[in-house]
Amino acid sequence: MVYDPKHMIRFEEVGFRYGNGPEVLRDVDLDLAPGSFHWLTGASGAGKSTLLKLLHLADHPTRGRVEAFGEDLSELKRRHLPKLRRQIGMVFQDFRLLDHLTVFDNVALPLRLARVRDSSLRKDVGEMLDWVGLADVAGADPRTLSGGQQQRVAIARAVVARPLLLLADEPTGSVDEATGTRILRLFQELHRLGTTVLVATHNELLIERFPHPVLRLEDGQLGLVRA
Ligand SMILES: Nc1ncnc2c1ncn2[C@@H]1O[C@H](COP(=O)(O)OP(=O)(O)OP(=O)(O)O)[C@@H](O)[C@H]1O
């Protein structure tokens, strides 16, 4: 399958509820243009993580249509989903690093899943750790690192396989302002290289400093509050 990068992710009238609970997302329309950078905001509990979960193709909508890289999710064969999801890098709010693996092996994980050869895997992971400034802790247990360092491991892991789309859930939530700015500069660099980026955050300071369009979730509905 070769994906057409002209089509990133498209939502049409998407609704989502957990079990029999109320609808958390309602009539969400979204067309993420390739090469775009969006902020995603909204009060706590507004549904940002839920929207990211659907964008990450980790769950199906309760209603509506999701199209990813030109493929309709409801028509996609289950065995094709992992390959599609490999086009998407995700930085989770709580990092989700694997404690039993070193920093190097955490970052290498997506390449191992994609069966990348050992020699090019070592090169790619090495370059990625250099890029996030963590080459000197490659052999460390991630639990021994600071929050900001762990976040950079999570970012390296999310982008090592060169995804078309990068999603990040509150990536500066547990780091100081200087580290937050550093993380944003990494995202900016990826964006300049052509990656489509969407970052959920409460950090008004960063939203002001990096003037990308702002999407806002309110009452389960998505709107553009800054173009
Ligand atoms: N696994 C779940 N089961 C049931 N309800 C859930 C689940 N996850 C989230 N919710 C509910 O869905 C709503 C949206 O939650 P979500 O985590 O998407 O919001 P958020 O905007 O990311 O919040 P925050 O900014 O605090 O991270 C909330 O009412 C939450 O309680």
PDBQT file of the ligand as one rigid body, heavy atoms in Angstrom, charges set to zero:
ROOT
HETATM    1  N1  LIG A 301     -11.756   5.433  29.140  1.00  0.00    +0.000 N 
HETATM    2  C1  LIG A 301     -12.769   6.265  29.431  1.00  0.00    +0.000 A 
HETATM    3  N2  LIG A 301     -13.960   5.764  29.837  1.00  0.00    +0.000 NA
HETATM    4  C2  LIG A 301     -15.008   6.592  30.109  1.00  0.00    +0.000 A 
HETATM    5  N3  LIG A 301     -14.961   7.940  30.019  1.00  0.00    +0.000 NA
HETATM    6  C3  LIG A 301     -13.803   8.486  29.619  1.00  0.00    +0.000 A 
HETATM    7  C4  LIG A 301     -12.642   7.690  29.312  1.00  0.00    +0.000 A 
HETATM    8  N4  LIG A 301     -11.635   8.510  28.942  1.00  0.00    +0.000 NA
HETATM    9  C5  LIG A 301     -12.138   9.774  29.016  1.00  0.00    +0.000 A 
HETATM   10  N5  LIG A 301     -13.419   9.758  29.426  1.00  0.00    +0.000 N 
HETATM   11  C6  LIG A 301     -14.299  10.935  29.576  1.00  0.00    +0.000 C 
HETATM   12  O1  LIG A 301     -14.361  11.603  28.330  1.00  0.00    +0.000 OA
HETATM   13  C7  LIG A 301     -14.350  13.021  28.524  1.00  0.00    +0.000 C 
HETATM   14  C8  LIG A 301     -13.193  13.616  27.725  1.00  0.00    +0.000 C 
HETATM   15  O2  LIG A 301     -11.946  13.162  28.283  1.00  0.00    +0.000 OA
HETATM   16  P1  LIG A 301     -10.540  13.491  27.606  1.00  0.00    +0.000 P 
HETATM   17  O3  LIG A 301      -9.517  12.805  28.434  1.00  0.00    +0.000 OA
HETATM   18  O4  LIG A 301     -10.613  13.188  26.170  1.00  0.00    +0.000 OA
HETATM   19  O5  LIG A 301     -10.461  15.081  27.832  1.00  0.00    +0.000 OA
HETATM   20  P2  LIG A 301      -9.214  16.057  27.707  1.00  0.00    +0.000 P 
HETATM   21  O6  LIG A 301      -9.714  17.284  27.033  1.00  0.00    +0.000 OA
HETATM   22  O7  LIG A 301      -8.069  15.347  27.087  1.00  0.00    +0.000 OA
HETATM   23  O8  LIG A 301      -8.869  16.379  29.235  1.00  0.00    +0.000 OA
HETATM   24  P3  LIG A 301      -7.465  16.835  29.916  1.00  0.00    +0.000 P 
HETATM   25  O9  LIG A 301      -7.155  18.190  29.369  1.00  0.00    +0.000 OA
HETATM   26  O10 LIG A 301      -7.808  16.864  31.373  1.00  0.00    +0.000 OA
HETATM   27  O11 LIG A 301      -6.457  15.777  29.552  1.00  0.00    +0.000 OA
HETATM   28  C9  LIG A 301     -14.262  13.251  30.020  1.00  0.00    +0.000 C 
HETATM   29  O12 LIG A 301     -15.548  13.492  30.492  1.00  0.00    +0.000 OA
HETATM   30  C10 LIG A 301     -13.715  11.953  30.550  1.00  0.00    +0.000 C 
HETATM   31  O13 LIG A 301     -14.170  11.720  31.859  1.00  0.00    +0.000 OA
ENDROOT
TORSDOF 0
